[in-house]
Amino acid sequence: MAVDIDGVLNALVSHAAATGYLDQINQHEPKNRPGHGITAAVWIDHIRPVQSSGLDATSTLLVFNIRLYTSTLQEPQDAIDPEMVRVIDALFTAYIGDFTLGGLVRGIDVRGVEGPPLDGQAGYLKQDEVLYRVFTITLPVVVNDAWDEEA
């Protein structure tokens, strides 16, 4: 058995694209300035076995970061956070609504039973001398039977 990282990543990106809010979605943490509008980046933050594994196979927790970026150089400034929250609302709705990502995974660990819960954290990031408003979503995904255990 193995983790279908391509399938999981594609499902996460597909759900993000379906919101209609994002101008661009990268499948890596960008090292340079994102595009215009709201850009998202999706990448794996960490991976580990979970406690609730079966007897002959170990399940895993994949924790993804989904970071939303938008320039602070736009008007009205008061509209930036509400627009970002609309995107987060659409993403949370999509990921909780398709809890198993079409049967690829055991589920999104919404409440943090196996690790960190689904979460969104606001902040700022300066990249290429431009200040961005960012929200980083922690998206924990549990995959059943990722690795066989040998007796």
C-alpha positions in Angstrom: 0.0 0.0 0.0 1.0 3.6 -0.4 -0.2 7.1 0.1 -1.8 8.4 -3.1 -0.3 11.9 -2.6 -1.1 12.9 -6.2 -4.8 11.9 -5.8 -5.2 13.7 -2.5 -3.4 16.9 -3.7 -5.4 16.9 -6.9 -8.6 16.6 -4.9 -7.6 19.5 -2.6 -6.7 21.7 -5.6 -9.9 20.8 -7.4 -12.1 21.7 -4.5 -10.2 25.0 -4.1 -10.6 25.8 -7.8 -14.3 25.0 -7.7 -14.9 27.8 -5.2 -14.5 30.3 -8.1 -12.7 32.8 -5.8 -9.1 32.0 -6.7 -7.2 33.5 -9.6 -4.3 31.0 -9.2 -3.6 27.8 -7.2 0.0 26.6 -6.8 0.9 23.1 -5.6 3.9 24.3 -3.7 4.9 27.0 -1.3 5.9 29.9 -3.5 9.2 31.6 -3.2 8.3 34.6 -5.2 5.4 37.1 -5.4 2.0 35.5 -6.1 -0.3 36.8 -8.9 -3.1 39.3 -8.7 -6.4 38.8 -6.9 -6.5 36.0 -4.4 -3.9 33.3 -5.0 -3.7 30.0 -3.1 -0.8 27.7 -2.5 -1.2 24.1 -1.3 1.6 22.0 0.1 2.3 19.2 2.6 3.5 20.5 6.0 4.0 17.2 7.8 3.2 13.5 7.8 3.1 10.9 10.5 1.4 7.6 11.5 -1.8 7.9 13.5 -2.8 6.1 16.7 -6.0 4.7 15.4 -4.4 2.3 12.9 -5.5 -1.3 12.3 -3.6 -4.4 13.2 -1.9 -5.1 9.9 -1.5 -1.7 8.4 -0.7 1.8 9.6 -2.8 4.8 8.7 -1.2 8.2 8.3 -2.0 11.8 9.0 -1.1 14.2 6.2 -1.2 17.8 7.3 -1.5 20.3 4.4 -1.1 24.1 4.4 -3.4 26.0 2.1 -2.3 29.6 2.1 -4.4 32.4 0.6 -2.5 35.5 -0.5 -3.8 38.9 -1.5 -2.0 42.2 -1.8 -2.6 44.8 0.9 -2.3 47.5 -1.9 -5.9 47.5 -2.8 -9.0 49.5 -1.9 -11.1 49.5 0.1 -8.8 48.1 2.8 -11.8 47.2 4.9 -12.9 44.7 2.2 -9.8 42.6 2.3 -10.5 40.4 5.4 -14.2 39.9 4.6 -13.3 38.7 1.1 -10.6 36.3 2.5 -13.2 34.9 5.0 -15.6 34.3 2.1 -12.9 32.2 0.5 -12.2 30.3 3.7 -15.9 29.7 4.2 -16.1 28.2 0.7 -13.0 26.0 1.3 -14.2 24.8 4.7 -17.6 24.0 3.2 -16.0 22.1 0.3 -13.6 20.1 2.4 -16.1 19.3 5.2 -18.8 18.6 2.6 -16.6 16.1 0.8 -15.2 14.7 4.0 -13.5 11.7 2.3 -12.4 13.5 -0.8 -14.4 11.2 -3.0 -13.4 8.1 -1.1 -9.6 8.7 -1.3 -9.1 9.2 2.4 -10.7 8.2 5.8 -11.6 11.8 6.3 -10.7 15.4 7.0 -9.8 15.5 10.7 -12.0 18.5 11.3 -11.9 18.4 15.1 -8.2 17.3 15.5 -8.7 13.7 16.8 -5.4 12.6 15.3 -3.5 15.9 15.3 -4.2 19.5 14.7 -7.8 20.4 13.8 -8.9 22.2 10.7 -7.9 25.8 11.3 -7.3 29.1 9.6 -4.8 31.7 10.8 -4.5 35.3 9.6 -1.2 37.1 9.1 1.0 39.2 6.8 3.8 38.1 4.6 6.3 40.3 2.8 7.4 38.8 -0.5 9.5 40.5 -3.1 9.1 43.8 -1.2 5.2 43.6 -1.4 3.1 43.1 1.7 0.4 40.4 1.5 -2.5 39.6 3.7 -2.5 35.9 4.2 -4.6 33.2 5.8 -3.0 29.9 6.3 -5.4 27.0 6.6 -4.2 23.8 8.4 -6.0 20.9 6.7 -5.4 17.5 8.4 -6.2 14.5 6.2 -6.3 10.9 7.6 -5.4 8.1 5.1 -6.3 4.6 6.0 -3.9 1.7 5.6 -1.0 3.7 4.1 1.7 1.2 5.1 1.6 -2.5 5.6 3.0 -3.9 8.8 5.1 -7.0 8.7 4.9 -9.6 11.4 
